[in-house]
Amino acid sequence: MESIEKIMQEAEAYVPISKKAEFVHYCAERCFDKLNITAASGNDTLSAMPPMWKENSELKARYMMGGLLKLYLKQEAQTDENDEWLLTEQEYDRWAAAHILNQIERMKSNASLRDKCFDLLQDYKTLEKMLNTEVYGLIRAMNDSVSRIIAQIQASTTPESMKNAMAQLEQSKKDYEKYMKESGKAKIQEVIPDA
């Protein structure tokens, strides 16, 4: 690892909003763990319910460190083989153990780099707030009760279950008509709305 002074001399103090948004959009969708939930039904058998989601803070920290290193500090870093922003655990630990953010904070006393350090840290905080806001919004949307109920209904509404429901409806209609006929009451009339 180069000296923090050399790293800061070559660092970017500002990342354009479009690059921030691209980074946030990409990373936020990947910072979740799926929680599979089951519920006991009538005869104590478990039925699957739509999953819930929880934030994975480890992944978020690894993404944020990847953003710091690649967007701001222009450093090469080992990432997951399938993800350009997700640092490996070892790489994250290497940089985190070096307390890179604290080193930048301490560089504020360096007259020639003072402004750059302040600017970089403030811009990085903006990026972090954007990611936190996006993750929070996604988790609220993914765990929305109404959406989960609709997903449960859709999962249980298969073509076969609809066919069975229609057959039961037709049988109920026939049974009712038979009852009405035997009791001397009128037949069920089809209601056709006026055009």
Contacts in CASP RR format, 6 or more apart in sequence:
PFRMAT RR
TARGET T0000
AUTHOR 0000-0000-0000
METHOD contacts of the structure
MODEL  1
MESIEKIMQEAEAYVPISKKAEFVHYCAERCFDKLNITAASGNDTLSAMP
PMWKENSELKARYMMGGLLKLYLKQEAQTDENDEWLLTEQEYDRWAAAHI
LNQIERMKSNASLRDKCFDLLQDYKTLEKMLNTEVYGLIRAMNDSVSRII
AQIQASTTPESMKNAMAQLEQSKKDYEKYMKESGKAKIQEVIPDA
1 94 0 8 1.000
1 98 0 8 1.000
4 100 0 8 1.000
4 103 0 8 1.000
4 104 0 8 1.000
4 107 0 8 1.000
5 107 0 8 1.000
5 110 0 8 1.000
5 113 0 8 1.000
7 73 0 8 1.000
7 74 0 8 1.000
7 75 0 8 1.000
8 73 0 8 1.000
8 104 0 8 1.000
8 107 0 8 1.000
8 110 0 8 1.000
8 113 0 8 1.000
8 116 0 8 1.000
8 117 0 8 1.000
8 120 0 8 1.000
9 113 0 8 1.000
10 74 0 8 1.000
11 72 0 8 1.000
11 73 0 8 1.000
11 74 0 8 1.000
11 116 0 8 1.000
11 120 0 8 1.000
12 71 0 8 1.000
12 72 0 8 1.000
12 74 0 8 1.000
12 120 0 8 1.000
13 72 0 8 1.000
13 115 0 8 1.000
13 116 0 8 1.000
13 119 0 8 1.000
13 120 0 8 1.000
13 123 0 8 1.000
14 119 0 8 1.000
14 120 0 8 1.000
14 123 0 8 1.000
15 23 0 8 1.000
15 71 0 8 1.000
15 72 0 8 1.000
15 123 0 8 1.000
15 127 0 8 1.000
19 71 0 8 1.000
20 126 0 8 1.000
20 127 0 8 1.000
20 130 0 8 1.000
21 130 0 8 1.000
23 67 0 8 1.000
23 71 0 8 1.000
23 85 0 8 1.000
23 127 0 8 1.000
23 131 0 8 1.000
24 127 0 8 1.000
24 130 0 8 1.000
24 131 0 8 1.000
24 134 0 8 1.000
25 134 0 8 1.000
26 85 0 8 1.000
27 60 0 8 1.000
27 63 0 8 1.000
27 85 0 8 1.000
27 131 0 8 1.000
28 131 0 8 1.000
28 134 0 8 1.000
28 135 0 8 1.000
28 138 0 8 1.000
29 138 0 8 1.000
30 59 0 8 1.000
30 63 0 8 1.000
30 83 0 8 1.000
30 86 0 8 1.000
31 55 0 8 1.000
31 56 0 8 1.000
31 59 0 8 1.000
31 60 0 8 1.000
31 63 0 8 1.000
31 131 0 8 1.000
31 135 0 8 1.000
32 53 0 8 1.000
32 54 0 8 1.000
32 55 0 8 1.000
32 56 0 8 1.000
32 135 0 8 1.000
32 138 0 8 1.000
32 139 0 8 1.000
32 142 0 8 1.000
33 53 0 8 1.000
33 54 0 8 1.000
33 55 0 8 1.000
33 56 0 8 1.000
34 51 0 8 1.000
34 52 0 8 1.000
34 53 0 8 1.000
35 51 0 8 1.000
35 52 0 8 1.000
35 53 0 8 1.000
35 54 0 8 1.000
36 48 0 8 1.000
36 51 0 8 1.000
37 48 0 8 1.000
37 49 0 8 1.000
37 50 0 8 1.000
37 51 0 8 1.000
37 52 0 8 1.000
38 46 0 8 1.000
38 47 0 8 1.000
38 48 0 8 1.000
38 49 0 8 1.000
39 46 0 8 1.000
39 47 0 8 1.000
39 49 0 8 1.000
40 46 0 8 1.000
40 47 0 8 1.000
41 47 0 8 1.000
48 155 0 8 1.000
49 148 0 8 1.000
49 152 0 8 1.000
50 148 0 8 1.000
50 151 0 8 1.000
50 152 0 8 1.000
50 155 0 8 1.000
52 142 0 8 1.000
52 143 0 8 1.000
52 148 0 8 1.000
53 139 0 8 1.000
53 142 0 8 1.000
53 143 0 8 1.000
54 139 0 8 1.000
55 135 0 8 1.000
55 139 0 8 1.000
59 86 0 8 1.000
60 131 0 8 1.000
60 135 0 8 1.000
61 92 0 8 1.000
61 96 0 8 1.000
62 86 0 8 1.000
62 87 0 8 1.000
62 89 0 8 1.000
62 92 0 8 1.000
63 85 0 8 1.000
63 86 0 8 1.000
63 87 0 8 1.000
63 131 0 8 1.000
64 127 0 8 1.000
64 128 0 8 1.000
64 131 0 8 1.000
65 87 0 8 1.000
65 92 0 8 1.000
65 95 0 8 1.000
65 96 0 8 1.000
65 100 0 8 1.000
66 77 0 8 1.000
66 79 0 8 1.000
66 85 0 8 1.000
66 86 0 8 1.000
66 87 0 8 1.000
66 92 0 8 1.000
67 85 0 8 1.000
67 127 0 8 1.000
68 100 0 8 1.000
68 101 0 8 1.000
68 124 0 8 1.000
69 75 0 8 1.000
69 77 0 8 1.000
69 87 0 8 1.000
69 95 0 8 1.000
69 100 0 8 1.000
70 77 0 8 1.000
70 85 0 8 1.000
71 127 0 8 1.000
72 120 0 8 1.000
72 123 0 8 1.000
72 124 0 8 1.000
73 100 0 8 1.000
77 87 0 8 1.000
77 91 0 8 1.000
77 95 0 8 1.000
78 87 0 8 1.000
78 88 0 8 1.000
78 90 0 8 1.000
78 91 0 8 1.000
79 85 0 8 1.000
79 86 0 8 1.000
79 87 0 8 1.000
79 88 0 8 1.000
79 91 0 8 1.000
80 86 0 8 1.000
80 87 0 8 1.000
80 88 0 8 1.000
87 95 0 8 1.000
101 121 0 8 1.000
101 124 0 8 1.000
104 117 0 8 1.000
104 120 0 8 1.000
104 121 0 8 1.000
105 117 0 8 1.000
105 121 0 8 1.000
107 113 0 8 1.000
107 114 0 8 1.000
107 117 0 8 1.000
108 114 0 8 1.000
108 117 0 8 1.000
108 118 0 8 1.000
110 117 0 8 1.000
141 147 0 8 1.000
173 188 0 8 1.000
176 188 0 8 1.000
177 187 0 8 1.000
177 188 0 8 1.000
180 186 0 8 1.000
180 187 0 8 1.000
180 188 0 8 1.000
181 187 0 8 1.000
END
